[in-house]
C-alpha cells in the first residue's frame, strides 16, 4: 500500500456543452506526501484551480469529475457517500479560497463563522468552541483575538481577512490544506507574511499543502515539489529547486525566462511567449503547446507526448524524450 497521503491518477474534469462536453482538466496524475508542500502552477485557464477544487469535490455544476484513482489517506474519494464527503471537507481536508473578501460571509462576524465550522467538525460545547476560535485566531498571528472575533469581515484589512480564512481552514484540524492563490490580492509585504505563516503551520502541525499559484516566486520560496500545468494537463513535475533551476519543458523555460527581476543586469527586453493558450474545447492533435513552442518538431503536432520520467522528475515533451529539434 502506498505511503502517499494524497494520490490522484488520470483525473479529468469536464463540463457539459450542448450535446457534448468540454474537458478543462485532462489526465492529471499527482501525489502528495505527509508534511509536503506541492505547488500547482500555471497560467490563468490552465486548470490548476479546478484540479484543487476537485480534491474536495467542489467543482461547480455542470462540472463532472472522473478519475482512475483519487484517494486521501486510503479513502476512495470518488465513491465516498455525500455525508462522509461533507464531514471530510472542512475537517481533514480544508481549503483557502482565492479572495477572502468574497469568500467570507459579510453578514456574520468572524466569531460566528468560526463557531459554525467548529460546531460542524467537533463535539465541543459553546464555551469550548469560543476558546478554540480564539486559539485559531491567535495561531494565525492576529492580534487581540477577542476583538477580531467580534468584527465583521469588511472591518478587517485584506491581510487580516486572509488570516481569518486560514483560521477557518484550520478549525477542523485538517491533515491536508488546499490553498488557492492565497497571496494574489495582497501587497508584497503581506504576501511574505502569509507564506511564512503557511510554512510555520506546516512545521508545527505537520500539514500537507497543495499550493495553487501562477506566481513562480511564491512557489520557489514555499514548495518542495512543483507540478506545472498547461491546457489542463501537467507538462512537468518534480522537485521545486531542480525544476526552477533547470526546467526541462519548453513552456517551463519560457515562463522562467519571463520572470521580472531574475537578472539584475538584464539589458535585453524580457522574452515574450508568442500566441495564447488554447481556448476551451477539443484540442488539436499533438502537444497542446506546439503552436507556441519555438522548438516544436513534426511529431509534436500529431502525437500527444507522454511523460518521460528521470529520477524524481517527469516531463511531457518529445524533445526531452529524445526527438531532434527542428533547425533554426
Secondary structure, DSSP 4 states (H G I P E B T S, - for coil): ----SEEEEEEEEEEEETTEEEEEEEEEEEEE-TT-EEEEE-STTSSHHHHHHHHTT-PPTTEEEE-SEEEETTEEGGG--HHHHHHHBTTTEEEE-S-HHHHS-TTSBHHHHHHHHHHHH----HHHHHHHHHHHHHHTT-SSHHHHHT-BGGGS-HHHHHHHHHHHHHTT--SEEEEESTTTTS-HHHHHHHHHHHHHHHHHH--EEEEEES-HHHHHHH-SEEEEEETTEEEEEEEHHHHHHS--SHHHHHHHHT-TTS-TT--SPPP---S-PPPSSPPPSS-TTGGG-TT--GGGGTSPPPPEEETTEEE--TTTTTPPPPP-
